């Protein structure tokens, strides 16, 4: 398996896992606030932060990929 294909699969999993964490985290947070359960709301915030971190890493990798692509294009000209 080529490394680029492996990286794309890892990034896809990161994106999906990040979005799932965002959805579950928001749901847990809202449910914890409504039921006045601090532990559930706190768990929701932690899951939400993990989702934000995963999405941020994915965006950071995308920006780096674009910069490297433009750098390679300018070197080829």
KOLGUKE-838500 format. One line per field, with one value per atom (N, C-alpha, C): residue in three letters; atom name; x, y, z. Coordinates in Angstrom, 3 decimals. Example, Ala and Ser with C-alpha at 12.3 -4.5 7.8 and 13.67 -1.06 7.14 Angstrom:
REM KOLGUKE-838500
res = ALA	ALA	ALA	SER	SER	SER
atom = N	CA	C	N	CA	C
x = 13.190	12.300	13.200	12.850	13.670	12.900
y = -5.690	-4.500	-3.300	-2.250	-1.060	0.030
z = 7.800	7.800	7.800	7.080	7.140	7.870
END
This chain:
REM KOLGUKE-838500
res = UNK	UNK	UNK	UNK	UNK	UNK	UNK	UNK	UNK	UNK	UNK	UNK	UNK	UNK	UNK	UNK	UNK	UNK	UNK	UNK	UNK	UNK	UNK	UNK	UNK	UNK	UNK	UNK	UNK	UNK	UNK	UNK	UNK	UNK	UNK	UNK	UNK	UNK	UNK	UNK	UNK	UNK	UNK	UNK	UNK	UNK	UNK	UNK	UNK	UNK	UNK	UNK	UNK	UNK	UNK	UNK	UNK	UNK	UNK	UNK	UNK	UNK	UNK	UNK	UNK	UNK	UNK	UNK	UNK	UNK	UNK	UNK	UNK	UNK	UNK	UNK	UNK	UNK	UNK	UNK	UNK	UNK	UNK	UNK	UNK	UNK	UNK	UNK	UNK	UNK	UNK	UNK	UNK	UNK	UNK	UNK	UNK	UNK	UNK	UNK	UNK	UNK	UNK	UNK	UNK	UNK	UNK	UNK	UNK	UNK	UNK	UNK	UNK	UNK	UNK	UNK	UNK	UNK	UNK	UNK	UNK	UNK	UNK	UNK	UNK	UNK	UNK	UNK	UNK	UNK	UNK	UNK	UNK	UNK	UNK	UNK	UNK	UNK	UNK	UNK	UNK	UNK	UNK	UNK	UNK	UNK	UNK	UNK	UNK	UNK	UNK	UNK	UNK	UNK	UNK	UNK	UNK	UNK	UNK	UNK	UNK	UNK	UNK	UNK	UNK	UNK	UNK	UNK	UNK	UNK	UNK	UNK	UNK	UNK	UNK	UNK	UNK	UNK	UNK	UNK	UNK	UNK	UNK	UNK	UNK	UNK	UNK	UNK	UNK	UNK	UNK	UNK	UNK	UNK	UNK	UNK	UNK	UNK	UNK	UNK	UNK	UNK	UNK	UNK	UNK	UNK	UNK	UNK	UNK	UNK	UNK	UNK	UNK	UNK	UNK	UNK	UNK	UNK	UNK	UNK	UNK	UNK	UNK	UNK	UNK	UNK	UNK	UNK	UNK	UNK	UNK
atom = N	CA	C	N	CA	C	N	CA	C	N	CA	C	N	CA	C	N	CA	C	N	CA	C	N	CA	C	N	CA	C	N	CA	C	N	CA	C	N	CA	C	N	CA	C	N	CA	C	N	CA	C	N	CA	C	N	CA	C	N	CA	C	N	CA	C	N	CA	C	N	CA	C	N	CA	C	N	CA	C	N	CA	C	N	CA	C	N	CA	C	N	CA	C	N	CA	C	N	CA	C	N	CA	C	N	CA	C	N	CA	C	N	CA	C	N	CA	C	N	CA	C	N	CA	C	N	CA	C	N	CA	C	N	CA	C	N	CA	C	N	CA	C	N	CA	C	N	CA	C	N	CA	C	N	CA	C	N	CA	C	N	CA	C	N	CA	C	N	CA	C	N	CA	C	N	CA	C	N	CA	C	N	CA	C	N	CA	C	N	CA	C	N	CA	C	N	CA	C	N	CA	C	N	CA	C	N	CA	C	N	CA	C	N	CA	C	N	CA	C	N	CA	C	N	CA	C	N	CA	C	N	CA	C	N	CA	C	N	CA	C	N	CA	C	N	CA	C	N	CA	C	N	CA	C	N	CA	C	N	CA	C	N	CA	C	N	CA	C
x = 0.844	0.000	0.900	0.673	1.481	1.232	2.244	2.156	1.084	0.947	-0.056	-1.476	-1.731	-3.049	-3.297	-2.264	-2.385	-2.670	-1.978	-2.207	-3.628	-4.125	-5.492	-6.507	-6.266	-7.185	-7.131	-5.935	-5.795	-6.491	-6.310	-6.945	-8.462	-8.963	-10.404	-10.948	-10.256	-10.683	-10.630	-9.587	-9.487	-10.660	-11.012	-12.116	-13.440	-13.701	-14.959	-15.015	-13.915	-13.886	-14.048	-13.453	-13.604	-15.038	-15.700	-17.101	-18.018	-17.734	-18.525	-18.330	-17.077	-16.805	-17.504	-17.527	-18.228	-19.718	-20.331	-21.767	-22.084	-21.322	-21.558	-21.269	-20.202	-19.846	-20.906	-21.416	-22.476	-23.721	-24.067	-25.247	-25.095	-23.926	-23.690	-23.705	-23.106	-23.067	-24.480	-25.269	-26.644	-27.468	-27.309	-28.052	-27.612	-26.335	-25.852	-26.337	-26.411	-26.908	-28.406	-29.152	-30.599	-30.926	-30.229	-30.519	-29.736	-28.971	-28.178	-27.203	-26.592	-25.590	-24.223	-23.452	-22.164	-21.206	-21.204	-20.278	-20.555	-21.808	-22.176	-21.794	-22.047	-21.690	-20.186	-19.450	-17.987	-17.455	-18.013	-17.603	-17.900	-19.037	-19.385	-18.385	-17.935	-16.946	-15.631	-15.214	-13.965	-14.043	-15.159	-15.341	-15.377	-16.022	-16.084	-14.693	-13.869	-12.503	-11.654	-11.848	-11.128	-11.541	-12.831	-13.309	-12.741	-12.691	-12.119	-10.644	-9.926	-8.499	-8.274	-9.090	-8.939	-9.218	-10.259	-10.581	-9.495	-8.962	-7.893	-6.628	-6.303	-5.134	-5.349	-6.566	-6.876	-6.738	-7.230	-7.126	-5.669	-4.904	-3.482	-2.734	-3.029	-2.384	-2.766	-4.006	-4.453	-3.697	-3.522	-2.776	-1.331	-0.709	0.671	0.780	-0.202	-0.214	-0.274	-1.089	-1.186	0.125	0.756	2.020	3.119	3.185	4.184	3.897	2.624	2.268	2.651	2.419	2.793	4.302	4.989	6.450	7.042	6.474	6.972	6.674	5.513	5.186	6.150	6.501	7.410	8.828	9.207	10.532	10.605	9.486	9.457	9.463	9.137	9.042	10.367
y = -1.168	0.000	1.246	2.141	3.371	4.242	4.993	5.830	6.905	7.458	8.511	7.975	6.745	6.147	5.885	5.439	5.208	6.515	7.578	8.882	9.386	9.205	9.629	8.871	7.576	6.793	7.246	7.524	7.994	9.342	10.233	11.549	11.442	10.512	10.300	9.818	8.888	8.387	9.506	10.342	11.469	12.431	12.700	13.618	13.054	11.805	11.175	11.081	10.668	10.564	11.932	12.950	14.305	14.785	14.531	14.943	14.178	12.888	12.094	12.624	12.924	13.476	14.817	15.640	16.921	16.710	15.826	15.582	14.976	13.973	13.327	14.295	15.079	16.030	17.088	17.640	18.648	18.035	16.834	16.158	15.887	15.375	15.114	16.400	17.437	18.710	19.262	19.252	19.767	18.896	17.572	16.683	16.882	17.097	17.332	18.638	19.664	20.958	20.912	20.230	20.141	19.351	18.219	17.376	17.802	18.871	19.411	18.370	17.605	16.602	17.124	17.583	18.197	17.209	15.963	14.965	14.693	14.612	14.362	15.568	16.764	17.971	18.087	17.736	17.786	16.753	15.555	14.538	15.017	15.671	16.214	17.258	18.098	19.119	18.467	17.439	16.753	16.083	15.430	14.790	15.854	16.964	18.073	18.625	18.779	19.266	18.293	17.003	16.002	16.119	16.298	16.463	17.705	18.800	20.038	19.855	19.152	18.908	18.063	17.044	16.199	16.978	17.779	18.582	19.628	20.218	21.212	20.577	19.363	18.674	18.383	18.010	17.732	18.999	20.116	21.388	21.815	21.641	21.987	21.154	19.848	18.999	19.447	19.848	20.300	21.560	22.499	23.717	23.388	22.505	22.106	21.424	20.608	19.925	20.939	21.980	23.022	23.797	24.105	24.837	24.024	22.757	21.891	21.757	21.627	21.530	22.774	23.926	25.183	25.340	24.880	24.951	24.059	22.888	21.980	22.527	23.193	23.801	24.912	25.732	26.842	26.351	25.239	24.698	24.089	23.588	22.952	23.966	25.218	26.223	26.842
z = 0.000	0.000	0.000	-0.927	-0.968	0.272	0.646	1.835	1.675	0.473	0.268	0.481	0.054	0.261	1.743	2.434	3.869	4.609	4.230	4.861	4.604	3.395	3.086	3.935	4.139	4.967	6.418	6.915	8.291	8.457	7.488	7.564	7.481	6.680	6.593	7.940	8.563	9.868	10.910	10.866	11.791	11.623	10.391	10.120	10.623	10.308	10.729	12.248	12.870	14.322	14.981	14.393	14.916	14.848	13.729	13.589	14.538	14.723	15.666	17.085	17.432	18.772	18.968	17.927	18.034	18.303	17.559	17.716	19.082	19.482	20.772	21.917	21.778	22.826	23.039	21.954	22.075	22.693	22.269	22.812	24.305	24.710	26.128	26.948	26.405	27.124	27.346	26.290	26.401	27.355	27.248	28.148	29.591	29.807	31.162	31.740	30.905	31.385	31.671	30.822	31.019	32.285	32.482	33.646	34.881	34.778	35.886	36.431	35.523	35.886	35.442	36.408	36.103	35.443	35.878	35.337	33.868	33.497	32.097	31.237	31.751	31.005	30.844	31.896	31.827	30.841	30.833	29.861	28.446	28.265	26.956	26.491	27.401	27.040	26.637	27.380	27.034	25.668	25.390	24.087	22.983	23.275	22.322	22.029	23.050	22.852	22.046	22.259	21.463	20.002	19.751	18.378	17.728	18.470	17.930	17.623	18.508	18.278	17.029	16.832	15.638	14.360	14.377	13.197	12.953	14.024	13.876	13.291	13.734	13.161	11.683	11.330	9.922	9.073	9.573	8.850	8.745	9.834	9.834	8.793	8.718	7.718	6.311	6.100	4.784	4.368	5.318	5.014	4.667	5.441	5.148	3.785	3.459	2.164	1.018	1.178	0.160	0.032	1.159	1.115	0.438	0.738	0.112	-1.375	-1.738	-3.158	-3.936	-3.346	-4.024	-4.084	-3.030	-3.035	-4.109	-4.303	-5.329	-6.728	-6.871	-8.167	-8.502	-7.522	-7.801	-8.068	-7.507	-7.780	-9.166	-9.657	-10.963	-12.107	-11.851	-12.911	-13.195
END
